[in-house]
Structures are given as structure tokens and as C-alpha cells.
Amino acid sequence: MYSRMEYRARRNIVFSCQYHLVFCPKYPHQVPVNRADRRPKQIIAEVGQETGSILLETEVMPDHVHLLIDVDPQFGIHRAVKANKG
């Protein structure tokens, strides 16, 4: 597992940019969490590998999803959120 206090480095920067994101659907419907949490976690992890972000923690609730991600500041949080939503 990835340590939260660990720094990452690129050629000219050292960083640790962690964000807590909460995704809520427009029309919340209750979803059984025990069956529906595997696929969203898998999709978010795949997008993280493509964007260079690291998924630290995920929690799927019945009507929303919590994410804790570490994003490269040169990539930007707005691009990471857009990629996860898409």
C-alpha cells in the first residue's frame, strides 16, 4: 500500500498533492454497496494508472463515492477529476 507521507519527485519538483474527492450523482438512488463497490474501484484505479495519479483510499457509500488521490501537480486536479467522471 502507498504511504500517505511519502513524497514523489519529477525532474524539477518534489510533491505530495493529495485531494479528498466526493462524487455525488445528480439523482441519488440507493445502491447495495456490497455488490456495487468492486467495479467503480477498478475503474478509478485504471484511470489513475492512465493519468499518473495514485488512488490512496476509496469508499463507496450507498449514494456517493469518497476518493483520496495523490495527483501530479503538472497534470492537475481538474484533469484527474474529469478523467474519473468520464
N, C-alpha and C positions, 0 to 999 in steps of 0.2 A: 504494500500500500504506500502511496505517496505521502510523505511527511508534510504537514502544513507549514512548518517553519523553514522549509528548505527554499533556497534561492535558486533561480535559473539564470543562465547567462547567455548572451549573444555576443557577437563580435565587439560591440561597443557599449553594452549596457548589462547591468545586473538587476534583476527584478523579482518581485513577488506580488503580482496583482491578482488578488482573489476577490471574487464577487459572489454575492448571495442573490440568486435569481428566483423569482416565484412566477410560474406560469399559471394563469387562471383562464379557463375558457369563457367565451362571451356568454354562453348559456350553460351554467354549471349543471351537470347531471351527475348523480351519484353513480360511481363505478366501483364494483367489487375490487378492492385493492389486491387481494391475494392472487387473483388471476390476471390482472391487467398491468402489473408493475414490471414484468420482465421485458416486454417489447420496448416500452419507452426508454428504459435504462440502456438497452442495447443500441437503440438509435442514437441516443445522446452520446454514448461512448464512441460510436463510429464517427459522428460529426466532430467530436473532439479530436480524434486522430487526424481527420482531414484538415482541421483548422489550426492545429498545433496547440490547442488548449487541453488542459488536464482536468478531468472530472474527479473532484475530490470526494464529494458525497452527493447522494441522490435520495430523495424520499418522495414517494408517490402517495398522495393523500386521495381520498375519495373524490374531491372536487378541484384539486390543484397539485402542482408539482414543485418541490423545492430542489434547487441545484446549488452546489458550491463548486465553482470552477476557477481555475487559475489560467489566465489569459495572457498571451504575449502582448505587451503594450503597443508594439508596432503593428500588430494585427488589429487590435481594437476590440473593445467590448461590444460595440454596436454590430460589428460583423459577426461576432460569435453568437449573439442573440438572434440575429437574422438567420444564420445558418441553422440554429437549433429550432427555430419556429418553422422554417421551410421544410 
